Amino acid sequence: MDVDLIFKIAAVGILVSVINLLLQRSGRDDQAMLTSVAALVIVLAVVVQKISDLFSMIKRLFGF
């Protein structure tokens, strides 16, 4: 497993939590929620891409 992927996901999580905290303290709860949803979509896109790469590698390995 690629350790860089874990660090990227952790960095996104830390960054989003700081942004959410700042937005919630300033009274912008809607924008804080949108930030969380956007970060979730970004992380899911990265994970889905890695899963797709895994399936492609397995497909090539078994010659399908």
JOCOR-V220065 format. One record per residue. N is the residue number from 1. D_FIRST is the distance of its C-alpha to the first C-alpha in Angstrom with 1 decimal. Layout:
BEGIN
n;d_first
N;D_FIRST
N;D_FIRST
END
This chain:
BEGIN
n;d_first
1;0.0
2;3.8
3;6.3
4;8.9
5;8.4
6;9.0
7;11.9
8;13.3
9;13.6
10;15.1
11;17.4
12;18.6
13;19.3
14;21.3
15;23.1
16;24.1
17;25.3
18;27.5
19;28.9
20;29.6
21;31.4
22;33.5
23;34.4
24;35.3
25;37.5
26;39.3
27;40.0
28;37.8
29;36.1
30;35.8
31;33.9
32;31.6
33;30.8
34;30.2
35;27.9
36;25.8
37;25.8
38;25.0
39;21.9
40;20.8
41;21.4
42;19.5
43;16.3
44;16.8
45;17.3
46;14.0
47;12.2
48;14.6
49;14.0
50;10.2
51;11.4
52;14.2
53;12.3
54;10.5
55;14.1
56;15.6
57;13.5
58;14.6
59;18.0
60;18.4
61;17.3
62;20.0
63;22.4
64;23.3
END
